[in-house]
């Protein structure tokens, strides 16, 4: 399996920044795409960003483009989500996920095989 441990969430005022980290361990070599998803309270989990590990190619949800940036550090087996200009609408539990298959469906929750525990991000107005 791939174990994913997330950190970096917290409470921040609107306009502030947070950097989420997702440390991968175990059979990390089987992961092809890493993704960040979020689940606002009472809502379904939604795609935020993803990165193809070996290619280092990233994709972002339209509403976070220019504010959020996904990146990876291969030497640390860690993926990051830098979140700037945070808005109250960004409040959610943020999850890291790993997809072991080669797929174009990087935006679908059901494409991913392993998930982290989630980290709470709360943005106050």
Secondary structure, 3 states (H helix, E strand, C coil): CEEEEEECCEEEECCCCEEEEEEEEECHHHCCEEEEEEECCCCCCEEEEEEECCCCEEEECHHHCCCEEEEEEHHHCEEEEEECCCCHHHCEEEEEEEECCCCCCCCCHHHCCEECCCEEEEEEC
